[in-house]
Amino acid sequence: MVFLISSLESVVKETELDVVDVLHVDTGGGKSEAYFALVVFTAFFERTQGKSEGVTAIVKFPLRMLSIQQLERLSSILIHADQVRKKNQTLFPGDIFSLGYYVGNTDEFPDLYKKIKDTLYSKKILKNPAPESLIISRCPLCVTQPAGTVRLIDDEKHARILHKCDKCGEEYYIYFSDREVFRWRPTVIVSTVDKWAALSQQRRARSLLGGFGSHCPDGHGFIPSGDICEDKEKEAFQCKNLGKNVKSFSGPRLSIQDEMHLLKEGFGTISSHFEGLIETISEFSSGRPLKHIAMSATLNGTKKQIGELYKKGTFIIPGRCPEGVGSSTDMFFERIEGPKRVIFGFKPNLRDNHYASLRTLLHYLEFIIDSQTLLNASPTRFCELYSVPDSETGQKLINHFLIPLTYHLKKQDVYDMDRLKEAVLGDILNKKYNIGIIGKTLTGDSSLDELKKAIDDVKNFIKEYDPNKIASGDQIFEQLYATSVVSHGVDLEELNFMVFQGLPYTTSEYIQALSRVGRKDLGIVLLWFYPNRVRDDSFYRNFNRYHDTLDHQVKPIPVNRYSRLGLYQTINSIFCATIINHLSNIKGKPLYHKQDVAILDLNDKKNIVEFIKNVYKRDILDINIHQEVEDRINEILQSNERPTRWFPKILAKSGDYYYLNQTGMRHRFRTLEK
């Protein structure tokens, strides 16, 4: 509430836009709920100010995996918010609150509407039932339980996919192909940081940042000024309507960055340049900078990091109480007696810690099964042994620890856990109890569908767990084996037992991983150190001291906005984006061909140079912006390519590494497509 109230003036009066509000609360402390509240308030506020459509907020995550649970929660909140808007349309006129998922060109979240449309058909016949939504599977508005299933419906007239409940019939406007996001400009966009590198090659992206244009008279959504509604041959439809050169509604007010501690080193440097690009384009169309919100549970050196990322000041919420966290004068935190997590450190003597992790799971499951058997047979004895008041409380205690999570530093260790589980665990459990196990692997190779299914399976396993199946041997236990992908993408109160195969490489990663368990109930963590590594041995010998000062062990984030190599890495992308998105907006027509560059005059070139300096937020740099712009224009004009050739492709074929655009913010791409 303090965060929300303290941010209202920035939204309403557009003050302190040169300051980034940083939410710094422990994992599970409510950071998401805080920014959800601000996003919803801002969406309603903009409706009262005459903005009836367009983007209100951009929410960015460093990794694709992070955003799927947040997206589901945010979509549900926006759906409920729109119910309020509908009941008060005279106060809040305008379009339905909508959500866009802008993450990249994958099978699950493609670039074209057609690719989603095709999944609704089998041999040109509409599937029945329609495919379930990957984003929000259960209807948030169903009054009677169980809630209906949200399915994908083709709105062919408007060339978009809708989400519709198969029980109550409510329709939800959630877009997850690039083309739909550009045409329908959702109220809130959830994206990856990397995706905004598309500004250097996608001329329609300016629509999301307040670019000029108009609506298609045939109902296909928004068209950038001077552009064709849809001219891509691979899309499901073509439309020759042109966008008018009129000022659209302003761009987004809020830019929200989650898990900002991951914006570091080269990734952070490149990200900072694109943050400048997003803000400069948006500021030109809206007449005001963005209000930036950033958050993380593990921060150190925050002011320097914010300065490098955004060139802005810092305001940290909540501040730390001088008398200490949880003291009587602390208005933000209350100290609750008793441990939140119990952490044990071990070092194997005879075998490696991979085998030790597998054996740990075996002993753990044997203990759970024996405890459940005892509770079933003799509740009184169980309650005496574990000091619980009654059998119902005893069953809840067992339920807290039903699913183990293991954490591994390498993907191969995750796959080896799954490969070896039967030999080390399954055979023994089957012979001793006639009980089986299922292992689920979660790594960076896992799709969002697999991650979401794993999350749903955990919830369903706990919900449907039958203690009586232990005696009959029908019970199958589930286990999760994961890499660092689970550290940020999985928030489940049902997980309370965790095994580490080795200490993570950084303290911030260790804290994030630890926080997967004990979010509501007591968590138990077993950390198996590598027996032959000097670093692990040091932490093993200083185990208590390290954990007593865990928060103080977080290192400052290394990032340098003006790294010379970083400037060379991004200058080509910024140059292309300036012409394709900024200059196109000024001219009222798309500029992306060689012939478009050929007609640029001295004022246009000066405009490009000044714009790029605004993006980098400094006039004097380690590279000569004027010369870089001139060289690229000459390269385009002196090439033998035809006049209608896409000019970023001409630059890419020059042979100069620094004439390539960024495909994301961690690497470049070489095969470019308009």
Summary of the structure (lengths in Angstrom):
residues: 674
radius of gyration: 27.1
end to end distance: 45.4
largest distance: 88.6
contacts: 2213
relative contact order: 0.11
helix: 45%
strand: 16%
